[in-house]
Amino acid sequence: MNYTNERIIKNKVGLLNLAEELGNISRACKVMGFSRETFYRYHRARDEGGVEALLDKNRRKPNLKNRVDEAVEEDVKKMAIEFPAFGQLRASNELRKRGIFVSPSGVRSIWLRHNLSCLKQRLSALEKKSAEDGILLTESQLAALEKKKDDDLADGEIETFHPGYLGSQDTFYVGCLKGVGRIYQQTFVDTYSKVAFTKLYATKTPITSADLLNDSVLPFFEENNMGVLHILTDRGTEYCGRAESHDYQLYLAVNDIDHTKTKVRSPKTNGICERFHRTILEEFYRVTFRKKIYESLEELQSDLDEWMGYYNHDRTHQGKMCCGRTPMQTLLEGKTIWKEKVDSLNLN
């Protein structure tokens, strides 16, 4: 018996028991907010069928009288995937042109039953069907899916399958400290586990971008018997240039790492790093700069390393893969997925 049914019976039994304890039906009904007629109905039901008889009969079976025909429901689902950008009103109008009559509210009810109520869900269904059936997409479908991909990147929702599958790297301008000068932070975030690495520099160049990977990121993944397959960056000069002469591009090539770049003039498409930078600004930099005056880059780096240890090992994360675990917990538990992938590739 589910929680709702238990609550219904508990309230009705409570009324009957209270009347017995008080010895006064009218007073019990007043306290519980029931009428005397209701009390006697519950009393008769219990005497005739026991406690289970107190369960409302109309709650035992759903009323399906207002459901549309299965054929119509299938047509509504097909249109949701065929034209995912249509709203419920337009979907209803377009279906009417095909001789299928269902109201806008009826369309929405069907969408809700099949997890198609919002554009993102309908686009996901289209992606899944396209992958399974190998269907050719129309221009409007391709445009909608491309927009969804950009929106997912901006929201920090990136297609990632295991730790090391895709890393997100970006440059964060910390500020200009008196006696120290300009400070830039190189950031790398594993998009699956949200494990992050940071290092401070006085400049932002291809060398400093590659140095973070060489000094911290790749050694960490090697220690955990994993690697990095892809890296997503913006199109800044510290990440992009002529492949044969650009230090960062050369470093990725030497280590066989695929380089993915964000959409032109859309810096927010590196959403995971953007979100991490907001977190580190609010939880570390704005706090530490109010408590301490730094006289060297090394001193700030030391405190940053300490905070990063807290972030990776102790601070829980609510991301899609973490689900309340710390980034390190998520990464360590995801190592089995990495191993399965490597084993499958070796078998092939």
Number of C-alpha atoms within 10 A of each C-alpha: 5 6 7 11 15 12 12 14 17 14 13 20 18 14 23 18 13 17 19 12 10 11 11 11 18 14 14 23 19 12 11 14 10 14 13 15 10 13 20 13 11 20 18 14 16 17 10 10 10 11 16 12 15 21 19 11 8 8 10 9 7 7 9 7 6 7 12 15 8 9 10 17 18 12 13 23 19 13 16 26 23 18 18 25 18 16 16 21 15 13 21 22 16 15 19 13 9 9 9 15 15 17 16 15 12 19 24 20 17 19 20 12 9 13 11 21 18 16 18 18 17 24 23 16 19 22 17 13 13 14 10 9 8 9 11 9 14 11 9 13 19 13 12 17 19 12 12 16 18 20 17 17 19 21 16 21 19 21 13 15 15 22 27 25 18 24 27 24 27 23 25 18 15 15 11 12 14 11 10 12 13 16 17 19 24 21 22 28 23 25 29 25 28 27 21 22 21 21 20 22 19 14 16 21 18 20 15 23 26 20 17 21 23 14 11 14 23 17 14 15 14 11 9 12 11 18 20 21 16 16 21 22 23 23 18 15 12 22 25 17 16 9 13 9 9 17 22 23 22 17 19 19 14 9 13 13 16 14 17 15 16 18 15 9 9 12 15 19 26 26 21 24 28 20 15 17 19 11 13 16 15 11 13 15 16 11 12 15 11 8 9 9 12 15 12 13 17 12 11 17 16 11 14 19 14 10 17 19 15 13 21 21 15 15 15 18 18 11 17 14 19 18 12 14 18 22 26 21 17 23 25 13 13 18 17 13 15 20 14 11 13 13 11 10 9 8 6 6
